[in-house]
Amino acid sequence: GEKDMADTKLNSTEISYFSGQLGMMISSGISVVESLKLLEGETDSKAGKELLSSIVKSLDEGMHLYDAMKETKAFPDYVLNMVNVGEQTGNLDTVFEALSEYYEKN
């Protein structure tokens, strides 16, 4: 059968890439939703596309990015906590760039 999306935990490389791309886009003035949609278009993996589109769907429904990402169960707590702080302080771009570097080292 199909792999359940809840089984899809991102690895460090994927988190680093995801965070780096989002950080770059957001810092250049692209909205979070648009950034995620662009990423979805660039993603080759079916699971990756599903993950991104589910986050976009949640955001369209008015959910915060933190909650939308948490709901996918694909991100470690460290990422979620950082995103939560980034949202509250309006520093998502900086947070994503920091996460990208952190997971690149791991």
C-alpha atoms as an extended CHARMM CRD file, in Angstrom:
* protein
*
       106  EXT
         1         1  GLY       CA              0.0000000000        0.0000000000        0.0000000000  PROA      1               0.0000000000
         2         2  GLU       CA              0.8740000000        3.6580000000       -0.0410000000  PROA      2               0.0000000000
         3         3  LYS       CA              3.3040000000        4.8010000000        2.5970000000  PROA      3               0.0000000000
         4         4  ASP       CA              1.4520000000        6.8410000000        5.1550000000  PROA      4               0.0000000000
         5         5  MET       CA              2.6240000000       10.4350000000        5.2270000000  PROA      5               0.0000000000
         6         6  ALA       CA              3.1200000000       10.2520000000        8.9700000000  PROA      6               0.0000000000
         7         7  ASP       CA              5.9660000000        7.8090000000        8.2820000000  PROA      7               0.0000000000
         8         8  THR       CA              7.8490000000       10.3580000000        6.2480000000  PROA      8               0.0000000000
         9         9  LYS       CA             10.4410000000       11.8210000000        8.5650000000  PROA      9               0.0000000000
        10        10  LEU       CA             12.7650000000       14.1950000000        6.7790000000  PROA      10              0.0000000000
        11        11  ASN       CA             16.4730000000       13.5010000000        7.0620000000  PROA      11              0.0000000000
        12        12  SER       CA             19.0960000000       16.1520000000        7.8290000000  PROA      12              0.0000000000
        13        13  THR       CA             19.9210000000       16.7370000000        4.1700000000  PROA      13              0.0000000000
        14        14  GLU       CA             16.2750000000       17.2850000000        3.2860000000  PROA      14              0.0000000000
        15        15  ILE       CA             15.7140000000       19.6020000000        6.2370000000  PROA      15              0.0000000000
        16        16  SER       CA             18.8240000000       21.5670000000        5.3450000000  PROA      16              0.0000000000
        17        17  TYR       CA             17.6830000000       21.9490000000        1.7320000000  PROA      17              0.0000000000
        18        18  PHE       CA             14.0710000000       22.7780000000        2.6340000000  PROA      18              0.0000000000
        19        19  SER       CA             15.1740000000       25.3590000000        5.2250000000  PROA      19              0.0000000000
        20        20  GLY       CA             17.8170000000       26.9120000000        3.0000000000  PROA      20              0.0000000000
        21        21  GLN       CA             15.4450000000       27.3480000000        0.0710000000  PROA      21              0.0000000000
        22        22  LEU       CA             12.6540000000       28.7520000000        2.2410000000  PROA      22              0.0000000000
        23        23  GLY       CA             15.0370000000       31.0920000000        4.0280000000  PROA      23              0.0000000000
        24        24  MET       CA             16.3170000000       32.4800000000        0.7390000000  PROA      24              0.0000000000
        25        25  MET       CA             12.8600000000       32.9730000000       -0.7410000000  PROA      25              0.0000000000
        26        26  ILE       CA             11.3300000000       34.5190000000        2.3680000000  PROA      26              0.0000000000
        27        27  SER       CA             14.2400000000       36.9180000000        2.7820000000  PROA      27              0.0000000000
        28        28  SER       CA             13.8060000000       38.0360000000       -0.8150000000  PROA      28              0.0000000000
        29        29  GLY       CA             10.2300000000       39.0160000000       -0.0270000000  PROA      29              0.0000000000
        30        30  ILE       CA              8.2920000000       36.0000000000       -1.2570000000  PROA      30              0.0000000000
        31        31  SER       CA              5.4560000000       34.9590000000        1.0680000000  PROA      31              0.0000000000
        32        32  VAL       CA              5.7190000000       31.7000000000        2.9860000000  PROA      32              0.0000000000
        33        33  VAL       CA              2.8610000000       30.1380000000        1.0070000000  PROA      33              0.0000000000
        34        34  GLU       CA              4.3500000000       31.1810000000       -2.3410000000  PROA      34              0.0000000000
        35        35  SER       CA              7.7710000000       29.9090000000       -1.2560000000  PROA      35              0.0000000000
        36        36  LEU       CA              6.2980000000       26.5290000000       -0.3360000000  PROA      36              0.0000000000
        37        37  LYS       CA              4.4580000000       26.3370000000       -3.6620000000  PROA      37              0.0000000000
        38        38  LEU       CA              7.6690000000       27.1160000000       -5.5520000000  PROA      38              0.0000000000
        39        39  LEU       CA              9.4950000000       24.4430000000       -3.5620000000  PROA      39              0.0000000000
        40        40  GLU       CA              6.7270000000       21.9810000000       -4.3220000000  PROA      40              0.0000000000
        41        41  GLY       CA              7.2000000000       22.6730000000       -8.0230000000  PROA      41              0.0000000000
        42        42  GLU       CA             10.9340000000       21.9830000000       -7.7410000000  PROA      42              0.0000000000
        43        43  THR       CA             10.5680000000       18.7950000000       -5.6950000000  PROA      43              0.0000000000
        44        44  ASP       CA             10.9230000000       15.5030000000       -7.5150000000  PROA      44              0.0000000000
        45        45  SER       CA              9.7760000000       13.1370000000       -4.7990000000  PROA      45              0.0000000000
        46        46  LYS       CA              6.0920000000       12.3250000000       -4.4600000000  PROA      46              0.0000000000
        47        47  ALA       CA              6.3450000000       12.3280000000       -0.6650000000  PROA      47              0.0000000000
        48        48  GLY       CA              8.0360000000       15.7190000000       -0.7410000000  PROA      48              0.0000000000
        49        49  LYS       CA              5.3220000000       17.1980000000       -2.9350000000  PROA      49              0.0000000000
        50        50  GLU       CA              2.6010000000       15.7880000000       -0.6810000000  PROA      50              0.0000000000
        51        51  LEU       CA              4.3230000000       17.1500000000        2.3900000000  PROA      51              0.0000000000
        52        52  LEU       CA              4.6200000000       20.6610000000        0.9430000000  PROA      52              0.0000000000
        53        53  SER       CA              1.0990000000       20.7250000000       -0.4470000000  PROA      53              0.0000000000
        54        54  SER       CA             -0.3330000000       19.6330000000        2.8920000000  PROA      54              0.0000000000
        55        55  ILE       CA              1.5050000000       22.5040000000        4.6230000000  PROA      55              0.0000000000
        56        56  VAL       CA              0.1940000000       24.9540000000        2.0000000000  PROA      56              0.0000000000
        57        57  LYS       CA             -3.3480000000       23.6180000000        2.4540000000  PROA      57              0.0000000000
        58        58  SER       CA             -3.1340000000       24.1230000000        6.2250000000  PROA      58              0.0000000000
        59        59  LEU       CA             -1.8090000000       27.6650000000        5.7690000000  PROA      59              0.0000000000
        60        60  ASP       CA             -4.6160000000       28.4260000000        3.3240000000  PROA      60              0.0000000000
        61        61  GLU       CA             -7.0180000000       27.3450000000        6.0620000000  PROA      61              0.0000000000
        62        62  GLY       CA             -5.4850000000       29.9550000000        8.3530000000  PROA      62              0.0000000000
        63        63  MET       CA             -3.1630000000       27.7140000000       10.3370000000  PROA      63              0.0000000000
        64        64  HSD       CA              0.2000000000       28.9900000000       11.5680000000  PROA      64              0.0000000000
        65        65  LEU       CA              3.2840000000       27.5800000000        9.8520000000  PROA      65              0.0000000000
        66        66  TYR       CA              4.3910000000       25.9810000000       13.1180000000  PROA      66              0.0000000000
        67        67  ASP       CA              1.1180000000       24.0770000000       13.4710000000  PROA      67              0.0000000000
        68        68  ALA       CA              1.0030000000       23.1810000000        9.7850000000  PROA      68              0.0000000000
        69        69  MET       CA              4.5120000000       21.7280000000        9.9330000000  PROA      69              0.0000000000
        70        70  LYS       CA              3.8490000000       19.9620000000       13.2360000000  PROA      70              0.0000000000
        71        71  GLU       CA              0.7560000000       18.2920000000       11.7870000000  PROA      71              0.0000000000
        72        72  THR       CA              2.8210000000       16.5800000000        9.0740000000  PROA      72              0.0000000000
        73        73  LYS       CA              4.9530000000       14.8080000000       11.7220000000  PROA      73              0.0000000000
        74        74  ALA       CA              7.8430000000       15.0820000000        9.2640000000  PROA      74              0.0000000000
        75        75  PHE       CA              9.9030000000       17.6100000000       11.2170000000  PROA      75              0.0000000000
        76        76  PRO       CA             11.8860000000       17.1390000000       14.4300000000  PROA      76              0.0000000000
        77        77  ASP       CA             10.8940000000       19.1620000000       17.4910000000  PROA      77              0.0000000000
        78        78  TYR       CA             13.9840000000       21.3310000000       17.1910000000  PROA      78              0.0000000000
        79        79  VAL       CA             12.8440000000       22.5850000000       13.7820000000  PROA      79              0.0000000000
        80        80  LEU       CA              9.2880000000       23.1580000000       15.0050000000  PROA      80              0.0000000000
        81        81  ASN       CA             10.4310000000       25.0980000000       18.0610000000  PROA      81              0.0000000000
        82        82  MET       CA             12.6890000000       27.3020000000       15.9450000000  PROA      82              0.0000000000
        83        83  VAL       CA              9.9110000000       27.9570000000       13.4390000000  PROA      83              0.0000000000
        84        84  ASN       CA              7.5590000000       28.8300000000       16.2830000000  PROA      84              0.0000000000
        85        85  VAL       CA             10.0290000000       31.4220000000       17.5740000000  PROA      85              0.0000000000
        86        86  GLY       CA             10.6410000000       32.6770000000       14.0300000000  PROA      86              0.0000000000
        87        87  GLU       CA              6.9350000000       33.2170000000       13.4560000000  PROA      87              0.0000000000
        88        88  GLN       CA              6.4370000000       35.0290000000       16.7430000000  PROA      88              0.0000000000
        89        89  THR       CA              9.3910000000       37.3350000000       16.1740000000  PROA      89              0.0000000000
        90        90  GLY       CA              8.9370000000       37.8020000000       12.4220000000  PROA      90              0.0000000000
        91        91  ASN       CA             12.3710000000       36.3310000000       11.7290000000  PROA      91              0.0000000000
        92        92  LEU       CA             11.4220000000       33.2340000000        9.7500000000  PROA      92              0.0000000000
        93        93  ASP       CA             14.0160000000       33.8690000000        7.0530000000  PROA      93              0.0000000000
        94        94  THR       CA             16.8350000000       34.0650000000        9.6170000000  PROA      94              0.0000000000
        95        95  VAL       CA             15.5120000000       31.0090000000       11.4440000000  PROA      95              0.0000000000
        96        96  PHE       CA             15.3540000000       28.9190000000        8.2770000000  PROA      96              0.0000000000
        97        97  GLU       CA             18.8550000000       29.9770000000        7.2600000000  PROA      97              0.0000000000
        98        98  ALA       CA             20.1490000000       29.0050000000       10.7160000000  PROA      98              0.0000000000
        99        99  LEU       CA             18.3400000000       25.6480000000       10.5420000000  PROA      99              0.0000000000
       100       100  SER       CA             19.8000000000       24.9990000000        7.1210000000  PROA      100             0.0000000000
       101       101  GLU       CA             23.3320000000       25.4940000000        8.4500000000  PROA      101             0.0000000000
       102       102  TYR       CA             22.6370000000       23.4500000000       11.5770000000  PROA      102             0.0000000000
       103       103  TYR       CA             21.3600000000       20.4360000000        9.6330000000  PROA      103             0.0000000000
       104       104  GLU       CA             24.0860000000       20.7340000000        7.0340000000  PROA      104             0.0000000000
       105       105  LYS       CA             26.6270000000       20.1230000000        9.8060000000  PROA      105             0.0000000000
       106       106  ASN       CA             24.7360000000       17.1440000000       11.2540000000  PROA      106             0.0000000000
